[in-house]
Amino acid sequence: MAEIIKLKPYINGQFVESKTEKYTDALNPSTGEVVAKVPCCTQEEVEAAIAAAKAAFPGWSSTPVLKRVQILYKVRDLLIEHMDELTELVALENGKAWADAKGDVLKAKEGTEQAISAPSLMMGESLMDASAGYDTVLYREPLGVFAGIVPFNFPAMIPMGWMTPMCIACGNTIVLKAASFTPRTAFRIAELYKEAGLPDGVINIVTCSRNEAEIFLRHPDVKGITFVGSTSVGLHIYAEGAKNGKRVQALCEAKNHALVLNDAAIDRTAAGIINSAFGCAGERCMALPVVVAQEEIADRLVAKIAELAKGLKIGPAYDKETKLGPVVNHAHKQSVINWINKGIEEGATLVLDGRDVKVEGFENGCYVGPTILDNVTEDMTVGTQEIFGPVLCIKRVKTFEEGLRIMNNNPFANGSVIYTQSGYYAREFARHTDGGMVGVNVGIPVPVGMFPFSGHKNSFIGDLHCLGKDGYRFYTETKVVTQHWFDEEEAKKTETSSWDGTI
């Protein structure tokens, strides 16, 4: 048995003992063992974290942006220095296979590097002689305290790549509600920020239930909220936050589709789908859980995907040979199995069954093997709702137009993909798909950090996406200054002269 660690919230630069009596078990999903007790912080502790962030804001926001990003340069170097340690921590608490866990940490590094661009991207605009003798300047300024509400699936990238670096580079402070299943990575990276010289209170991390998280939606000192999670919760956060005068961005659920046309290269396409559908055990909002295949090549494509999926090594996340690790915990494993059962009940054809996977020596781990459901139709919920597991649904269509229609009928539109050799159909797809992030022969079309993570429809609620220029706009507000200056000598002449009757 591994030692069970009792975690503490990180408030004002210190790990403090929680006064709560409620703790959540955090597992090592690879073994099924409890490895940490995670506090459900009290209302007073959440408010203390907000107060610490508010107290740190005046000093931090008045620190020149060039000095703020110097700390982020050091954070980036520390992320590289501790890459293996952080990768192992992500694998331990989340269950991602080693390569996927390292990708999670690398994305945190990428977000930090993008935030280092703050001196350029925070620059405003100006116009001399906007009116005769009047000059106008637009500045971008920080707002104050932000709250970040974090999911379990990317414990490095989302809190410490998407949320924190850009928020604090712009001069704000932040309180993160880390996911109770996977908080340790964020806690460790917060320590690296302190080592890099970040003042106390600029970053604070709590773990709590939804009841305590409601404080963020009402608290007058919280100016904005960035959220990643389910659409139902995102809608609630957006509505309540807006009602209380806060800006909100909510990144929500997805059911990304790939359209595979007759001319696609089958082997390369199948390999891309395998990585997209089963990487991170399907626990990512940019996973590829649905393939819409033209009937002419559907049988060959499904056979090739099944062949490759059967070859995936399933095992503990921190084994570097593992290709498919466990899902996050036993409850989520059962949820995924229930969805597979639902798909079979709805009439889908079970091509590959991952419900009864056993890993020798890790029999209590939270493993679900790659699963393929064929002949999924539009009326089946298994092909419409987010499963968040290693389950691939196959929908069959006759034409490009039918496939595009089926894809666009889905209520979610985070990403969409086409596999084809046709430039014409690729262009038509990019123009007419509802997906906010589009891949052409790219299975996971997540853009690099200088572009926004731009989901559409029920996959995003708000008007400013995270990352890219949208991110800087979200974390700043504009101030417009109009100036007019007088020539004092000319003014004196005007004051002493007499009117000569001319106009």
ROTI-230492 format. One record per residue: y, z, x of N, C-alpha, C, O, CB in turn; residue in three letters. Coordinates in steps of 0.2 Angstrom, whole numbers, plus 5000, padded with zeros to 4 digits. Atoms other than C-alpha are relative to their C-alpha. Glycine has a CB too. Layout:
// residues N
YZXYZXYZXYZXYZXALA...
END
This chain:
// residues 503
499450005004500050005000500650005004500750045009500050064995MET499450004996501749965006500450064998500450094993500449934999ALA499649955002503050095007500549984995500849934995500450025007GLU499550025006504150104991500650035002500750095003499750034993ILE499349984998505950104995500450014994500449984989500349945004ILE499549995006507250184983500749975002501050005007500050084999LYS499450034999508750074983500650044998500650084993500049934997LEU499449975002510550124982500549954999500549895002500350055005LYS499450055001512150034975500450005006500550055010500450014994PRO499550014995513349964988500750004998500949954995499849945004TYR499450005003515050024984500550035005500450075009500050064994ILE499549994995516650024995499750015007499950055011500350074998ASN500250004994515649985010499450055002499350055008500550015005GLY500549954999514350115008499450004995499549984990500350075000GLN500549995004512650135001500050074997499950125001499249985003PHE499949935002512850284989499450014995499149974992500650004996VAL500549985004511550384980500249994992500750024990499850075001GLU499850015007511450334961499850064997499350104998499649944997SER500249945004511450474948499649984994499550024990500750034998LYS500450025006510450374936499350035000499050055005499949925000THR500749985000508750434930499549944998498949954998499950054994GLU500350065002508250254926499949955006500449935009500349964994LYS500150054995507450144939499549944998499049964994499750045006TYR500550055002506549974938499649985006499849995012500549934999THR500550024994505049924949500249935002500249884998499350014997ASP499950074996505349774961499349995003499150045007500650005004ALA500650014997503749694966500049965006500549935008499549974995LEU500250064995503049594981499649964996499049984995499750035007ASN500450045004502449454970499449975003498949964999500449944997PRO500650034996501249394983499450054999498850034999500149995007SER500549955001500249564981500050034993499550064992500150055006THR499949975007500849624964500150085001500250114996499350004997GLY499949934999501249794973500850014999501249975000499850025007GLU499349975000502849894969500250015007499950055011500150064995VAL499749984993503949894985500750034999500950065005500049935003VAL499449975001505549954978500250034993499950004988500649955002ALA499749975006506350064965500749985000501150005004499950084999LYS499350035000507949984959500450044994500250044989500049934998VAL499749965005509250094950500449964995500649914996500650045004PRO499550035005510050054934500650045000500750104997499650014992CYS499449974998511750104939500350034993500349994988500549965004CYS499749975006512750214927500749964999500949935003500150085001THR499350035002514350164918500550025005500949985008500250024993GLN499549974995515350274930499949965007500449955010499950085001GLU500150044994514550184945500249935000500549915005499250015002GLU499750075001514950014939500750005000501149965003499749974993VAL499249995000516750074936500250025007500849995009500250054994GLU499849994993516750144953500049945005500549935009499650065003ALA500050074997516249974960500649964999500949935003499449974999ALA499450045002517649894951500650035003501149995005500149994992ILE499449974997518950024956500049995008500649985010499950084999ALA500050014993518350004974500349925002500749915007499350015003ALA499850074999518649814973500749994998501149965002499649954995ALA499350015001520349834965500450035005500950015007500150044993LYS499749974995520849954978500149965007500649965010499750075002ALA500050044994520349834992500449944999500649905004499349985001ALA499750075001521249684984500749995003500849945006500149994992PHE499450014998523049714989500049995008500349945010500550064999PRO500050014993522649725008499649945002499849905006499650065003GLY500450064999521349585007500449944998500449895002499350014997TRP499650065003522449464997500649995005500849935005500250014993SER499450014996523849495009499849985007500249975011500550065000SER500350024994522749455024500149925000499849894996499350025001THR500050084999523149275030499449974999498949995002500449985006PRO500650035001521849155024499749985007499049985007500149944996VAL500350014994521549105042499650055003499150055006500549975005LEU500449944998521049275046499450024996498950044998500550065001LYS500649995004519949295031499449965002498949985002500249984993ARG500650044999518949145036499750015007499249995008500249934999VAL500349984993518749205054499450054999498950055003500650045004GLN500649955002517649345046499449954998498849974999500250054995ILE500650045003516649205037499749965006499149955005500349954995LEU500450034994516349115054499550055003499050035005500649985005TYR500549954997515549275060499450014996498950024998500450075001LYS500649995005514549295044499549945001498949955001500350004993VAL500450064999513949115047499550015006498950005005500449945000ARG500449994994513349155064499550064999498950055002500550025006ASP500449955002512549315058499449984996498850004997500350064997LEU500650035004511549215045499549965004498949975003500349964994LEU500450044996510949105058499550055005498950045006500449955005ILE500449954995510449255070499550034996498950054999500550055002GLU500549975004509549335056499649964995499349984990500350064996HIS500350055004508749185048499350024998499150024992500049935003MET500749985001506949235050499950064996499550074991499650005006ASP500149935004507249415044500249994993499950014988500550055003GLU499750015007508249355028499449954997499349964991500649965000LEU500550045003506949215025499450044998499150044992499749955005THR500549965002505549345025500150054995499750064990499850045006GLU499849965005506549455014500049974993499849994988500750035001LEU500050055006506749315001499349994998499150004992500449945001VAL500750015002504949275002499650074997499250064993499649985006ALA500349935002504449465000500250024993499850044989500250055005LEU499849975006505449504985500049944994500049964988500750025000GLU500050055005505549334976499349964999499249944994500649955001ASN500650035001503949254980500049925002499549895002499750004994GLY500050074997504549084987499649995006499650035010500849985001LYS500350024993503548995000500550005005501149995004499649944999ALA499549994994504249015017500549955001501149965002499650005007TRP499550054999505048845018500550004994501149994996499649935000ALA499550005005505848865001500450075001501050064999499650014993ASP499649944998506449045006500549995005501150015005499550065002ALA499550024995507248975021500549964998501149964999499649975006LYS499550045003508048845011500550044996501150024996499749954995GLY499649955004508748985000500650035005501250035003499650054997ASP499549974996509549065015500549955003501149965004499650045006VAL499650064998510148895022500649984995501149974997499649945002LEU499550025005511048865006500650065000501150044998499750004993LYS499549954999511949035008500449995006501050005006499750075001ALA499650024994512448975025500549944998501149945000499649985006LYS499650055002513048815018500650024996501249994996499649944996GLU499449975004514148905005500550035004501150035002499750044994GLY499649974996514849005018500449955004501149965005499750055005THR499650054997515348855028500549964996501049954998499549955003GLU499550035005516148775013500650054999501250024999499749984993GLN499549955001517148935010500550005006501150025006499850074999ALA499550014994517848915028500549955000501049955003499549995006ILE499550055001518748765022500650034996501049994994499749944996SER499549975005519848885011500749985003501249964999499950075000ALA499350024998521448855022500249934998500849924996500150015008PRO499850065002521448675018500049994992500449964989499549945003SER500150015007520748685000500450044995500550034989499350004998LEU499549955003521948824995500749975000501150004996500050075002MET499350025000523448724999500249974993499949944990500149945006MET499750025006524648684985500349935000500149895004500550054997GLY499650075001525848534981500750025000500950074999499849964994GLU499349995000527648514983500449934999500149885000500350035007SER499650065001529048384978500750025001501050064998499949984993LEU499349994998530748384986500449964995500249904993500249985007MET499650035005532148334974499649984994499649924991500349945003ASP500350015007531048354958500649984995500449944991499650064998ALA499450025003532748354951500650005005500450035010500250054994SER499550004995534348324960500250075003500550115000500749974998ALA499849944997534548464973499550064998499550115001500650024998GLY500549955002532948554966499449985003499149925002500050014992TYR500750014997531348574975499550044997499650104995500050015008ASP500549965004529748624967499350005005499149955007499849974993THR500649984996528248704976499450034996499650084992500150045006VAL500549975003526548744969499550045005499350015010499549954996LEU500449964996525548884977499350024996499350024990500350075002TYR500649975003523748944974499950075003499950085009499449955002ARG500049934998523549134974499450034997499150014992500650034998GLU500649975002522049244972500250044993500850064992499750055005PRO499949975006521849334955499950085000500350124997499649974994LEU500249935000521049504959499250015000498949985005500350034994GLY500749985000519349574955499649954996499749934990499850074998VAL500550045004517849454950499450035000499250085004499949935004PHE500749985000516149494944499549945000499749894998499950044993ALA500550054999514649394949499350034997499150084999499949985007GLY500749985004513049414937499549955003499549895001500150004992ILE500550044996511549354947499350004997499150054995500050035007VAL500750005002509849294942499550015006499750035012499849934998PRO500549974995508249334951499849945005499549955010499450024997PHE500450064997507749154957500349985007499949955011500049944996ASN499750024994508949124972500450065003501050075002500549945000PHE499649934999509349304979500449995006500950045007499550055002PRO499550024994510249224995500549964997501149974998499649985006ALA499550065001511049064989500550024994501150014995499649944998MET499550005006511849114972500550065001501150055001499650024994ILE499549954999512649284976500449995006501050015007499750075000PRO499650004994513049254994500149935003500349925009499550045005MET499850074998513249064995500449974995500949944997499449965001GLY499650035005513949014978500650054998501150024997499649994994TRP499649955003514849174972500550035006501150025006499750054997MET499649964995515449284987500549965004501149985005499650045003THR499650024994516049175001500749964997501249985000499649945004PRO499450035002517249064991500550054996501150044997499849944995MET499649955004517849204980500450045005501050055004499650054996CYS499649964995518349314995500449965005501049985007499650055004ILE499650044996518949175005500749984997501249985000499749935002ALA499450015003520249144992500550064999501050064996499949974993CYS499649945000520849324994499850054994500150104993500749984999GLY500249955005519949404979499550055003499350045008499749964994ASN500549964999518749544979499449994995499649964989500250075000THR500550025005517049544970499550064999499450105004499649945003ILE500649965001515749654962499449964997499549934992500250064994VAL500650035002514049584961499550044996499350104998499649975006LEU500549975003512749634948499449965002499249915000500050004992LYS500650044997511149584958499550014995499450054991499850035007ALA500650005004509549544949499650065002499450075008499649945000ALA500449944998508549704948499349985003499050025006499850044993SER500650024997506949604953500149985007499649995011499749944996PHE499950034993507749534969500650025003501049975004499949935000THR499349984998509249634975500050015007500650015010500250064997PRO500049974993508749674993500349955005500749975010499350015002ARG499750054995509349505001500750014999501050015005499749934997THR499350005000511049524994500350075003500850065007500250004992ALA499849944997511149705000500049995008500550015011499550064998PHE500050014993510649655017500549955003500849965008499349975002ARG499550054998511849505018500750045000501150035004500049944996ILE499449965000513249635013500150045006500650055008500050044993ALA499949964994512849735028500249955006500649975010499350035002GLU499850054994513049575039500849994999501149985004499649944999LEU499350005001514749555031500450055003500950045006500249994992TYR499749944997515249725036500050005007500550015011499750074997LYS500150014993514549695053500549955003500849955009499349985002GLU499550064998515749535054500750034999501149995002499949944995ALA499349985000517249645050500350004993500950014993500449965005GLY499750005007517449635031500250074998499850114999499549974995LEU499749945002518549775025499550034994499349994990500750004998PRO500449975005517649905014500349984993500949984992500050085001ASP499850015007517749864995500149934998500249924992500750044999GLY499950075002517949684996499449974997499449934992500249955007VAL500650015003516149664992499650064997499650115001499549965004ILE500349945003515249784980499449984996499449924993500450054996ASN500650025004513449774973499750054996499650114999499549975005ILE500449955004512649864959499449964997499449904996500550034994VAL500650025004511049844949500050044994500150104994499350015004THR500049975006511049884931499749964994499549904995500850024998CYS500250045006510549834913500549964997501149974999499650054995SER499550035003511449724902500550044996501150024996499749954994ARG499549955003512249874893500550015005501150015003499650064998ASN499549984995513149924909500449935002501049945004499750035006GLU499650064998513549744913500549984995501049944997499549945001ALA499550015005514549734897500750025002501250005000499850034993GLU499449974998515849834906500449945003501049945003499950065005ILE499750064997516249674916500449964995501049944997499649965004PHE499850045005516649584900500750034997501149994994499549984995LEU499449975003517949714894500550035005501150045003499750064995ARG499649964996518649804909500649965002500649905004499650015007HIS499450044998520449754912500249985007500649945008500650054997PRO499950024992520349754931499649945002499749925007499950065004ASP500450064998519049614931500449944997500549934991499350014997VAL499650065002519949444930499649944999499849904995500549995006LYS500450065001518549324930499250025001499150075005500249955005GLY500749994999516649314929499649945001499849894998499750034993ILE500450064998515449194937499250024998499050085001500149985007THR500749985003513649194929499549955001499749895000500150024993PHE500650045000511949114932499550034996499350094998499849985007VAL500549985004510649134919499849964994500049904994500150084998GLY500250045006510049094902500649984996501150014996499550054995SER499550035004511048994889500350054995500950064994499849944997THR499849955005511049134876500550055003501050075000499450034997SER499649954997511749264888500749975002501250005002499650035006VAL499450044998512949134895500549994995501150004996499949945003GLY499650005006513649104878500450064998501050064997499749974994LEU499749945002513949284875500550025005501050055003499450055000HIS499549984995514749314892500649964999501249995000499749995007ILE499450055001515949164889500450034994501050034995499849935000TYR499649985006516449224872500350065001500950074999499550004994ALA499749934999516649404876500550005006501150035005499550055001GLU499550014994517549364893500649974997501249994999499749975005GLY499450035002518749244885500450044995501050044995499849934996ALA499749965004519049364871500550055003501050075000499550034995LYS499649954996519649484884500449975005500650015010499550055003ASN499550034996520749364893499749985007500149985012500550045001GLY500350024993519549324908499849935000499649904995499450055001LYS500350064999519049164915499350005002499150055005500449965006ARG500750004999517249124915499749935002499949884999499750034993VAL500450054999516049004922499250024999499050075002500149965007GLN500749985002514249014915499549945002499549894998499950024993ALA500550054998512848914924499350024996499150074998499949995007LEU500649975005511348914911499449965001499349935007500349994993CYS500750025000509648844907500049925001500549895001499650014994GLU500050084999509048664911499349984998498850024997500149995007ALA500650045001507648544907500049935003500049894999499750004992LYS499950064997507848414919499549955000498949975000500250015008ASN500450055000507048244917500049955005500649945008500049974993HIS500050064996506548104928499749944997499149944994499650015007ALA500250065003506347924922499749965005500049945010500649964996LEU500350044995505047824932499949934997499549934992499350045002VAL500150065003505147644929499449965003499149985008500649965001LEU500650034997503747514932500049985007499549975010499949944996ASN500050034994504447454948500150055006500150045012500649965001ASP499949954996504547624956499450005005498849985004500050074997ALA500549994994503547654973499650064998499850124999500350015007ALA500449945003502147764966499950065004500050115003499349974997ILE500149954995501647854981500650055002500650115002499749985007ASP499449964999503347904986500350044994500650094995500649955003ARG499849975006503847944969499650064998499950114996500049954994THR500549955001502348054966500250065005500250125003499349985000ALA499949944995502748154982500750034999500750094999500049975007ALA499449975002504548174977500050054994500350104993500549954998GLY500149965006504048244960499650065001499850114998499649964994ILE500449944998502748364968500550055002500550115000499549985005ILE499549954997504148444978500550024995500750084994500449975006ASN499549985005505348444963499850044995500150094992500449944997SER500349975006504248504950499750075002499750124998499449964997ALA500449944998503248634960500350045006500150105007499349985002PHE499649964995504448694974500350064997500550064991500549965003GLY499749935002505048874972499650024994499950064990500749994998CYS500549995006503548884959500449984994500250014988499950085000ALA499650025006504748794947500550054998500850034992499549994995GLY499549955002505948944946500649985003500950015007499850075003GLU499350024999507548844948500249964995499949924992500049975007ARG499750045006508748764936500149935002500349894998500750034999CYS500050074998508648604946499349985002499249935005500549995006MET500750025000506748594945500049944996500449924992499550064998ALA500150065004506048434938499350014996498849994998499949945005LEU500649985004504848494924499849954995499349954992500250064996PRO500250055005504848334914500049935004500549915007500450004994VAL500050074997504348154920499949954994499449964990499549995005VAL500150055005504648014908499849935003500249905007500749994996VAL500350054996503547874914499949944995499749944989499350025003ALA500250065004503447694908499349994999498950005004500349935003GLN500750005002501747664900499649965005499049985007499949974993GLU500450044996501247524912499850035007499250025009500449945002GLU500249964994501247644927499850074999499750115004500549995006ILE500149935001500947804919499450035002499350085005500150024992ALA500749984998499047824922500050015007499850065010499549954997ASP500050004993499247784940500450065003500250095007500249935003ARG499549944998500747904942499750074999499750115003500749994997LEU500249945002499948044933499450025005499350085007499850014993VAL500649994996498348024943500250025008499950065011499549945001ALA499749994993499348024960500350075000500250115005500549955002LYS499749945000500348174955499450065000499550115003500550014994ILE500549955001498748274950499650005007499550065009499549984995ALA500350004993497948224967500450045005500150085008499949935002GLU499649974995499348284977500150084998500150125002500749975000LEU499949935002499548444966499450045002499550105004500250004993ALA500649964998497748494969500050015007499650065009499449954998LYS500049994992498048484988500550055002500550075008500249945003GLY499549954998499448614987499750075002499350094998500550014994LEU500349934998498948774996500450054997501050064997500150015008LYS499749945004499248924985499950065004499350075006499850004993ILE500149944997499549084993500650055001501150034998499749995007GLY499549954999500649234999500649965003500649925007499850065004PRO499450044998502449175001500250005008500449955010500650034996ALA499850004993502649235019499549975005499649985011500150085002TYR500550044996501149135025500349935001500449904996499350004997ASP499650064999502048985033499649944998499949894998500250005007LYS500450065002500548875028500049994992499849944989499350015002GLU500050005007500848915009500549954998501049945000500150074997THR499650055003501548774999500250024993500850004990499749934999LYS499849975006501548864982499950075000499350095000499649964994LEU500049935000501949044981499950034993499949994988500650045004GLY500149975007501849164966500750004996501249984999499850075001PRO499349995004503149184952500250075001499850115004499949984992VAL499749944998504249334952499650064998499750115002500750004997VAL500449945002503149464943499549984995499449924992500550054997ASN500550015005501749484931500249984993499949944990499650074999HIS499750025007502849474915500149935000500049894995500650054998ALA499850075000503449304920499449965001499449904998500549995006HIS500650045000501749244925499749994993499549944991499550045005LYS500350015007501149284907500449964996500249924992500050074997GLN499650055004502649194900499949935002499949894997500850025002SER500250064998502249044910499349984997499249924994500049995007VAL500650015003500449054904500049994993499749944990499550065002ILE499950015007501049074886500249934999500149904994500450054997ASN499750075001502048914888499449955001499449904997500649995005TRP500550054999500548814894499550004994499349954992499550025007ILE500449995007499448884879500449974995500149934991499950074999ASN499650035005500948834868499949925000499949894995500750025000LYS500150074999500848654875499449974998499449924995500249985007GLY500650035002499048634872499950014993499749964989499450055003ILE500049995008499248704854500449944997500249924992500250074998GLU499650055003500548574851499849935001500049884998500750005004GLU500350065000499448434856500049965007499849915008500249964995GLY499950044993499848394875499350005003498850045001500550045004ALA500750004996498348344886500150035006500550025011499949925001THR500049964993497948464900499749965005499149965005499750074998LEU500350044994497748364916499850055005499350045008500549955002VAL500149964995497848504928500250074997500750084995500449995007LEU499949935003497648694923500150055006499750065010499450024996ASP499949954995498448824934500050074997500250125001500749995003GLY500049945003498148974922499650055004499850115004499950004993ARG500549954998496649054931500050005008499550015010499449994997ASP500050004993497149034949499950075003500250125001500749975003VAL500249934996496449174961500149985007499949935010499350034998LYS499950004993497049194979499650055003499750115002500750005002VAL500449954996495749274990500450055004500850035008499549975004GLU499749954996496349444996500750024996501050074998500249985007GLY499449995004497849434984499950004992500349974989500649955002PHE500250015007496949444967500550034995500550014989499450044999GLU499549975004498349554960500749975000501249994997500150085001ASN499450034999499749434965500249964993499749954989500049955005GLY499850035006500749344952500049925000500549895000500850024999CYS500150074999500049164954499949964994499549984990499449995005TYR500150065005500149014943499949945004500449925008500550004994VAL500150064996499448854950500449944996500649954991499249985000GLY499650065003500248684947499649984994499049974994500049945005PRO500350015007499948634929500349934998500949924998500150054995THR499750075002500148454922499849994992499250004991499849945004ILE500150015007500348424903500249934999500849914999500350054995LEU499850075002500248234898500049994993499950034989499449965003ASP499950025007500648144882500450054996500350074990499349994997ASN499549955003502048274878500549954996500849904999500450045005VAL499650045005503048204863500750044999500750105001499749994994THR499449975001504848244858500050064996500550104996500549954997GLU500049945004504348364845499750065003499650114999499749984993ASP500449944997503448484857500550045004500950015008499549975005MET499549954996504448634863499950005007500350025011500050074996THR500149994993503548634879500349955004500549965010499249995001VAL499650054996504448474884500750014999501149965001499749944998GLY499350005002506148534877500350065003500950065005500150004993THR499749944998506348714882499850025007499350005010499850064995GLN500149984993506448794900499450055000499450104997500750035003GLU500649964999504848864906500150045006499950105006499449965001ILE499949974994505348914923499450025004499350085006500550064999PHE500649994997503748894931499749935003500049885001499450044996GLY500350064997502548764940499649964995499049954995499650025006PRO500350045006502248664924500449934999501049934999500050044993VAL499750075001502548474923499849974994499249964993499849965007LEU500150035006502648384907500149925001500649905004500450034994CYS500050074999502348194906500149974993499849994988499449975003ILE499950045006503148094892500049925002500249905007500850024997LYS500150074999502747914890500449954996500549974990499249984999ARG499550045004503947774885499849935002499549915007500750025001VAL500150074999503947584883500549975005500449925009499949964994LYS499450034997505647544890500550055003500550115002500449964994THR499449964997507147604900500450034995500650094995500449955004PHE499649975005508147624884499750064996500050104995500249944995GLU500449955003506847724876500050075004500150125001499349984998GLU500149944995506647844891500750035000500850095000499849975007GLY499449975000508547864892500250044994500550094994500549945002LEU499849975006508747904874499650075000499950124997499749964994ARG500449945000507348034875500350065005500450115003499249995002ILE499749954996508148114890500750034998500850094998500149975007MET499449985003509848124882500050044994500550074992500549944999ASN500149965006509148194866499950085002500050124998499449984996ASN500249934998508748354876500750045000501250015002499750015007ASN499449965001510048494873500350025007500950045008499950064996PRO499849984993510148534892500249945004499949885003499550045004PHE499850064996510948414905500250035007500850015009500549964996ALA499849984993510948504922500049945005500549925008499650065002ASN500150064996510248354931499549954997499249974992499750035007GLY500450055003509348194928499849955006500349945011500349964994SER500350044994508348074940499749944997499449934992499550045004VAL500350065001507847894940499649985006499949985012500449954997ILE500450044994506447814951499949934998499649914993499350045001TYR500050075002506647634952500249965007500549995011500549984995THR499850054995506947484964500649964998500849925002499449965003GLN499550055004508247404952500650035001500850094998499849994993SER499349984999510047424957500350004993500750044991500449965005GLY499750005007510447374939499950064996500350094993499849934997TYR500249945005509447504930500350075003500450115000499350005000TYR499749944997510047634943500750014998500950074997499950005008ALA499350005002511847594939500150024993500550064991500349945002ARG500049995008511547594920499850074999500150114995499549954997GLU500249935001510647764922500650045002500750094998499450015004PHE499549954998512047844932500650004995500950054994500249975007ALA499450015005513347774919499850044994500350074991500149934999ARG500149985007512447834903499650065000499550094994499649944997HIS500449945001511347984907500550064999501150065001499650025007THR499649945001512048154901500050055006500450095006499750034993ASP500149954994511448244917500750005004501049955005499549985004GLY499449994996512848314927499949995007500449975011500350074999GLY500250024994511948294943499549955000498949964997499850065004MET500450065001511148124945499649985006500049985012500449944997VAL500450024994509748074957499749934999499449914994499450055001GLY500350075000509247894961499550005006499750005011500649945001VAL500649994996507547914969500150065004499950075010500049945005ASN499949934997508048094973499850054995500250054990500850015003VAL500349955005507048224964500450064999500450084993499350025002GLY499649945001508248364966500749995002500950005008499750075004ILE499350034998510048294966500550065000501050054997500249954995PRO499549954998510948454971500449985005500249975010499650075002VAL499650024995512448404979500250055006500150115005500749984997PRO499849964995513048474996500750044997501050024993500249975006VAL499549955003514348614994500749984999501150014996500050065005GLY499350025001515948514995500149964993500649954991500249955005MET500050025007515448444978499850054995499550104997499549944999PHE500149955005515348544962499350004998499049944997500450004994PRO500750005004513648604954500249994993500350044990499750075002PHE499750025007514048514938499649984995499549934993500549945002SER500550015006512848544924500549984994501149994994499650064999GLY499650025006513348474907499650034994499150064994500049924999HIS500349985007512948514888499850085001500250125003499449964999LYS500249935000511948684886499850035007499650085007499550014995ASN500149984993511748694905500650035003500550065008499749955004SER499449974997513548744908500550024995500649984990500349955005PHE499549985005514848834898500750025004500650075009499850064996ILE499449994996516648834905500349935001500149884999499950045006GLY499750064998517848704912500149995008500349945010500749994997ASP500050014993517748734931499450025003499150085002500650055003LEU500649994997516148724940500050045006500550055009499649935001HIS500049964993515548824955500049955005499749895005499450055000CYS500050044994515748754972500549945000500849924995499349975002LEU499550065000516848604978500750024998500950084998499849954996GLY499349985002518648594973500150044993500550084993500449934999LYS500049965006518248664956499950075001500350124998499449984995ASP500149934998517648824964500750035003500950095001499550015006GLY499449984998519348844973500550014994500950064994500349965005TYR499649995006520248814956499850064996500250104993500049944996ARG500349945004519148944948500350075003500450114999499350004999PHE499849944996519549074961500750015001500950065005499650015006TYR499350004999521449044961500449994994500149954989500249965006THR499650025005522849034950500749975003500849995009500250064995GLU499450044997524448924952500650044999500750074993500049934998THR499449975001526148984954500549945002500549925008500250065005LYS499650064999527548854953500750035001501050064997500049954994VAL499349974998529248894962500549945000500449895004499950045007VAL499550055000530748794959500650035004500950085002500249974993THR499449974996532248814972500649955000500549894999499750015007GLN499450035000534048764972500450035005500650095004500349984993HIS499649974995535148794987500749975000500849914999499750005007TRP499350025000537048784989500350005007500150035011500450054995PHE499650004994538148735003500650054999501150034995500349935001ASP499549945001539248895004500749975002501249994998499850065005GLU499350024999540748805012500349954995500849964993500049965007GLU499850045005540748674999500250044994500650024990499549944998GLU499949965006540648804986500750045000501050044995499450064999ALA499449974999542148894993500649954998501149974995500150035007LYS499550055002543148734992500149994993500749994990499949945004LYS500050015007542748714974500350064997500750054992499249994998THR499749945003543248894970500750005001501050024996499650065003GLU499350004998544948874978500449944998501049954997500150025007THR499650065002545448704972500250004993499950034989499649935001SER499850015007546448664957499849944997499749895000500850015000SER500250065003546048544944500649955000501149974998499850024993TRP499550054999546948384946500149954993500449904993500049955006ASP500050035006546648324928499549944999499449914994500649974999GLY500550065000545248194933499450034997499250094998500049975007THR500749985002543548194925499549965004498949965003499949994992ILE
END
